[in-house]
Amino acid sequence: MDIYSYIKSCIQLNTEAFFGEDDYACTYAELFEVVSSFSAKFYTLNLLKKRIILYFENPYLEAVSILAVLASGNIVVPVSMKYGEKSARNILELADADLVVTDKKDSLVQSAACNILHIY
């Protein structure tokens, strides 16, 4: 089952919030809309079966981005700030990614040898 099919089945079965955080509560239907819209962005960038690094501070944006990358047929390379700067920098250098998607503007992200898509 692909990610779209799974989320669609959740829409039919659940009307309650998918994310329960105070600032980021949304239903499965709202999640599906956001993921669909965001995954379309990867198609417009001609990204298919490419490595996309996700480096986020905001857990909601990170979760939505993971689903959108998977839905678009690309490969997720998650980089957590918990890894520490040295490990994160190594991943950024060795991943051979085509894109970094992030909500941060720092020197670590700028060191990536690929395009950067900032989301706020």
C-alpha positions in Angstrom: 0.0 0.0 0.0 1.4 3.4 -0.9 1.3 6.5 1.3 -1.6 8.1 -0.6 -3.7 5.0 -0.2 -2.9 4.7 3.5 -3.8 8.3 4.2 -7.0 8.0 2.2 -8.1 5.0 4.2 -7.4 6.9 7.4 -9.5 9.8 6.2 -12.5 7.4 5.8 -11.9 5.8 9.2 -10.8 8.7 11.3 -12.2 12.2 11.6 -10.1 13.1 14.7 -6.8 14.9 14.8 -3.8 13.2 13.3 -1.4 15.6 15.1 -2.4 16.3 18.6 0.0 19.2 19.2 -1.7 22.5 20.3 -0.2 24.5 17.4 -0.4 21.8 14.8 -3.6 19.8 15.2 -5.0 18.6 11.8 -7.2 15.9 10.6 -6.2 13.2 8.1 -8.1 15.0 5.4 -6.1 18.2 6.1 -2.9 16.1 6.2 -3.7 14.6 2.9 -4.2 18.0 1.3 -0.9 19.3 2.6 1.1 16.2 1.6 -0.5 16.2 -1.8 0.3 19.9 -2.4 3.9 19.6 -1.1 4.6 16.4 -3.0 3.6 18.2 -6.2 6.4 20.6 -5.6 8.9 17.8 -6.0 7.4 17.0 -9.4 7.7 20.6 -10.5 11.4 20.5 -9.6 11.8 17.3 -11.7 12.7 15.2 -8.7 11.9 11.5 -8.9 13.9 8.7 -7.2 16.3 11.3 -5.9 17.8 11.7 -2.4 16.2 14.5 -0.4 17.7 15.5 2.9 15.2 16.7 5.5 16.7 18.8 8.3 14.0 20.3 10.6 13.5 21.9 13.9 9.7 21.8 13.7 8.4 18.2 14.1 5.2 18.9 12.3 7.0 20.2 9.2 9.4 17.3 9.4 6.6 14.7 9.5 4.7 16.3 6.6 7.9 16.5 4.6 8.7 12.9 5.1 5.3 11.9 3.9 5.5 14.3 0.9 8.9 13.0 -0.2 7.7 9.4 0.0 4.5 10.2 -1.8 6.5 11.9 -4.6 8.6 8.8 -5.2 11.8 10.1 -3.7 14.2 8.9 -1.1 14.1 10.5 2.4 17.4 11.2 4.1 16.5 12.5 7.6 19.0 14.5 9.5 18.2 15.2 13.1 19.7 18.1 15.0 20.1 15.5 17.8 22.9 13.9 15.7 25.2 16.8 16.5 26.8 19.2 14.0 29.7 16.9 13.1 27.5 13.9 12.3 24.9 16.0 10.5 27.6 17.7 8.4 29.0 14.2 7.5 25.6 13.1 6.3 25.1 16.2 4.3 28.4 15.7 2.6 28.1 11.9 2.0 24.4 11.6 1.1 24.9 12.8 -2.5 21.5 14.4 -2.2 19.8 16.5 -4.9 17.9 18.7 -2.4 17.9 19.8 1.2 14.5 20.7 2.7 14.7 22.7 5.9 13.2 25.2 8.2 16.6 26.4 9.4 19.0 29.0 8.0 22.4 28.1 9.4 25.9 27.5 8.2 25.4 23.7 8.4 22.6 23.8 5.8 24.5 26.3 3.6 27.4 23.8 3.4 25.4 21.3 1.5 26.5 20.8 -2.1 23.0 20.8 -3.5 19.9 23.0 -3.8 18.1 24.1 -0.6 14.4 24.5 -0.2 13.5 26.6 2.9 10.1 26.1 4.5 8.7 28.3 7.3 
